[in-house]
Amino acid sequence: MAKTRPGRKDLDSYTIRGTNKVVRAGDCVLMRPSDTSKPPYVARVEKIEQDNRNNVKVRVRWYYRPEESIGGRRQFHGAKELFLSDHYDVQSAHTIEGKCVVHSFKNYTKLENVGAEDYYCRFEYKAATGAFTPDRVAVYCKCEMPYNPDDLMVQCEGCKDWYHPACVGMTIEEAKKLDHFVCSECSSDDDMKKPQATFSASPGADGKVISCIQHQIIVTHCSQHMTETLVFYYLVSGKDMGREMGHIAEKGMSDLTYGLEFEV
């Protein structure tokens, strides 16, 4: 734990200005950005200090939104998803606008009602390198993508795999009306026993899971005078790698050679 500097004292709590909400170390807070057109920053309070002029400062650990990461927002990132970063900072307590709750991914998917103050985190993020922990995540459906809790999925009664309606040729409206769903592979099995009608909108622990690896895309830019190597990290499924390479090419980087490092 960091030592308190001379002339400062640790505080057990801080009351957000204009409210009766009390913030303590370990709480997650919304912090006012300098650009008011942007959403509030999300941080976890590590420590609260007051100097000899009664100015209150908070040491925070930032959460990053997917679009703030090196890889950017991907298809499977939910609207309320955050990454717990290794980026620490000290801010004035007056920039705290409110409190929020950052749930574990598992607990978030169990919420019956998601409020404006509810977020979730399933990855830790290294801001300098763009690396994620863990570097594996369960994937579902034919598209082999991680679960996005904002998206409806249906479960096959045979193999228990989960599918996006669009990936099996259905609309969301059609999927919501289903009493039973059997995927194309299982529908050919005439001996399959069909259970009572059950329908759930999100994958559970019994769903089939496949390892999804963090792909490290190494981009080497060769020119007449210098060679520059940039490293990008993407959490994508194996089937999505080709699209990622095309995405980089679309950025106009010419004379590039690519090396890929990934697990199978």
C-alpha positions in Angstrom: 0.0 0.0 0.0 1.3 3.4 -0.9 2.4 5.6 1.9 0.7 8.9 2.6 2.9 11.9 1.7 3.8 14.5 4.3 1.1 17.1 4.7 -1.6 14.6 3.7 -3.9 12.3 5.6 -5.9 9.3 4.6 -9.7 9.6 4.6 -12.0 6.7 5.2 -14.7 8.1 2.9 -15.8 11.1 0.8 -19.3 12.4 0.2 -19.9 13.2 -3.4 -20.6 16.9 -3.8 -24.3 17.8 -4.0 -25.4 14.3 -2.9 -25.6 12.1 0.1 -23.6 9.3 -1.6 -20.5 8.1 0.3 -17.5 6.8 -1.5 -14.9 4.5 0.1 -11.8 2.7 -1.1 -12.9 -0.2 -3.3 -16.0 1.6 -4.6 -16.4 2.1 -8.3 -17.2 5.7 -9.4 -18.2 7.7 -12.5 -15.8 10.6 -13.1 -16.5 13.7 -15.1 -14.5 13.9 -18.4 -13.0 17.2 -19.6 -15.0 16.8 -22.8 -18.7 16.9 -21.8 -19.8 15.2 -25.0 -18.1 12.0 -23.8 -19.6 9.5 -21.3 -18.2 9.6 -17.8 -15.0 7.7 -17.0 -15.3 4.7 -14.8 -12.7 4.0 -12.1 -12.2 2.0 -8.9 -11.1 4.1 -5.9 -7.9 2.8 -4.3 -7.3 5.5 -1.8 -8.7 8.9 -0.6 -6.4 11.6 0.7 -6.8 15.2 2.0 -4.0 17.8 2.0 -3.4 20.6 4.5 -5.6 22.9 2.4 -8.5 20.4 2.7 -8.3 19.5 -1.0 -9.4 15.9 -1.4 -7.7 13.6 -3.9 -8.5 10.1 -5.0 -6.1 7.5 -6.3 -8.0 5.5 -8.9 -7.5 2.5 -11.1 -9.2 3.2 -14.5 -11.6 1.0 -16.3 -11.3 1.2 -20.1 -14.2 1.0 -22.5 -13.6 -1.4 -25.4 -13.3 1.6 -27.9 -10.5 3.0 -25.7 -8.4 -0.1 -26.0 -5.8 -0.7 -28.7 -7.9 -3.3 -30.5 -11.1 -1.2 -30.3 -14.6 -2.3 -29.9 -15.4 -5.7 -31.3 -18.7 -7.4 -32.2 -18.9 -9.4 -28.9 -18.3 -6.4 -26.6 -21.4 -5.5 -24.7 -22.6 -1.9 -24.3 -21.8 -2.0 -20.6 -18.5 -3.9 -20.9 -15.3 -2.5 -19.3 -11.7 -3.6 -18.9 -9.9 -3.2 -15.6 -6.6 -1.6 -16.6 -3.2 -1.3 -15.0 -3.5 2.5 -15.4 -3.5 4.3 -12.1 -4.0 8.0 -11.6 -4.7 10.7 -9.0 -7.7 13.0 -9.5 -9.6 15.6 -7.6 -12.5 14.1 -5.7 -14.7 16.9 -7.1 -14.6 15.2 -10.5 -16.6 12.3 -9.1 -20.2 12.5 -10.4 -21.7 9.3 -8.9 -21.2 5.7 -7.9 -21.6 2.6 -10.1 -21.3 -1.2 -9.8 -18.9 -3.2 -11.9 -20.1 -6.8 -11.8 -18.2 -9.9 -12.7 -19.4 -11.2 -16.1 -21.1 -14.2 -14.5 -23.0 -12.0 -12.0 -24.0 -9.5 -14.6 -25.6 -12.1 -16.8 -27.8 -13.1 -13.8 -29.2 -9.6 -13.3 -32.9 -9.5 -13.9 -32.9 -5.7 -14.5 -29.7 -3.9 -15.6 -29.7 -0.3 -14.4 -27.8 2.7 -15.7 -25.2 2.2 -12.9 -24.5 -1.5 -13.8 -21.4 -2.5 -15.7 -19.4 -5.7 -16.0 -15.8 -6.7 -16.5 -14.4 -10.0 -17.7 -10.9 -9.0 -18.8 -8.0 -7.1 -17.2 -6.1 -4.9 -19.7 -2.5 -3.7 -19.9 -2.8 -0.2 -21.3 0.8 0.0 -22.7 0.8 -3.3 -24.6 -2.9 -4.0 -25.3 -2.7 -7.5 -23.7 -5.7 -9.0 -22.0 -6.0 -11.4 -19.0 -7.3 -14.0 -19.2 -6.2 -14.7 -22.8 -9.0 -17.2 -23.4 -12.7 -16.9 -23.4 -15.6 -19.2 -24.2 -17.0 -18.9 -27.6 -20.4 -20.0 -29.0 -22.4 -20.5 -32.2 -21.2 -21.2 -35.7 -19.4 -17.9 -35.8 -17.3 -18.9 -32.8 -17.7 -15.6 -31.0 -17.6 -14.8 -27.3 -21.0 -14.2 -25.6 -22.3 -10.7 -25.8 -25.0 -10.4 -23.1 -26.8 -7.8 -25.2 -27.6 -10.4 -27.9 -30.3 -13.0 -27.8 -29.1 -16.6 -28.3 -31.1 -19.9 -28.5 -30.0 -23.3 -27.3 -30.2 -26.5 -29.3 -32.1 -29.2 -27.4 -29.8 -31.8 -28.8 -26.2 -30.8 -28.6 -26.8 -27.9 -26.1 -24.8 -25.5 -28.2 -26.0 -21.8 -28.3 -26.7 -19.9 -31.5 -27.4 -16.4 -32.7 -30.7 -16.4 -34.6 -29.1 -14.7 -37.6 -26.5 -17.5 -37.8 -29.2 -20.1 -38.1 -31.4 -18.2 -40.6 -33.9 -16.7 -38.1 -35.0 -13.3 -37.1 -34.9 -12.2 -33.4 -38.7 -12.1 -33.5 -38.9 -15.7 -34.8 -36.5 -16.8 -32.1 -38.5 -15.3 -29.3 -41.5 -17.3 -30.4 -39.7 -20.7 -30.3 -40.8 -23.5 -28.0 -38.1 -25.8 -29.2 -34.9 -25.3 -31.3 -32.8 -28.0 -32.9 -29.7 -27.1 -34.9 -29.2 -28.4 -38.4 -26.7 -31.0 -37.3 -29.0 -32.5 -34.6 -32.1 -32.3 -36.8 -30.8 -35.2 -38.9 -30.8 -37.5 -35.8 -34.2 -39.1 -35.8 -33.5 -40.8 -32.4 -33.0 -37.6 -30.5 -35.3 -37.3 -27.5 -37.0 -33.9 -27.2 -37.5 -32.6 -23.7 -40.2 -30.3 -22.4 -40.3 -26.8 -24.0 -37.6 -24.6 -22.5 -36.2 -21.4 -23.7 -33.5 -19.2 -22.3 -31.9 -16.0 -23.7 -28.3 -16.5 -22.5 -25.7 -19.3 -22.4 -25.2 -21.1 -19.2 -22.5 -23.3 -17.8 -23.8 -26.3 -19.7 -23.3 -24.8 -23.1 -20.5 -26.1 -25.4 -17.4 -24.0 -25.1 -14.4 -23.6 -27.4 -11.2 -21.8 -26.5 -10.9 -18.4 -28.1 -7.4 -17.1 -28.1 -5.9 -13.7 -28.0 -4.2 -13.2 -31.3 -1.1 -11.1 -31.4 -0.8 -9.4 -34.8 2.7 -8.2 -35.4 2.9 -5.5 -38.1 6.3 -4.7 -39.4 6.5 -1.5 -41.6 9.5 -1.7 -43.8 10.8 1.5 -45.6 14.1 2.6 -47.1 15.4 4.2 -43.9 13.8 2.3 -41.0 11.8 -0.7 -39.9 9.1 -0.1 -37.3 7.2 -2.9 -35.6 3.8 -2.4 -34.0 2.0 -5.0 -32.0 -1.8 -5.2 -31.9 -3.8 -7.5 -29.6 -7.3 -8.7 -30.6 -9.6 -11.1 -28.9 -11.1 -12.9 -31.8 -12.1 -16.5 -32.8 -10.0 -18.4 -35.3 -12.6 -17.9 -38.0 -12.3 -14.1 -37.5 -8.6 -13.8 -38.1 -8.9 -13.3 -41.8 -11.3 -10.4 -41.3 -8.8 -8.8 -38.8 -6.0 -9.0 -41.3 -8.2 -7.3 -43.9 -9.2 -4.7 -41.3 -5.6 -3.7 -40.9 -5.0 -3.6 -44.6 -8.0 -1.3 -45.0 -6.2 1.3 -42.9 -3.9 2.0 -45.8 -0.7 0.5 -44.4 1.3 -0.5 -47.4 4.6 -2.5 -47.6 3.6 -4.6 -44.6 4.7 -8.0 -43.7 2.7 -10.0 -41.1 3.6 -12.5 -38.5 1.0 -14.2 -36.4 1.4 -15.8 -33.0 -1.5 -17.8 -31.7 -2.5 -21.0 -30.0 -4.7 -23.6 -31.7 
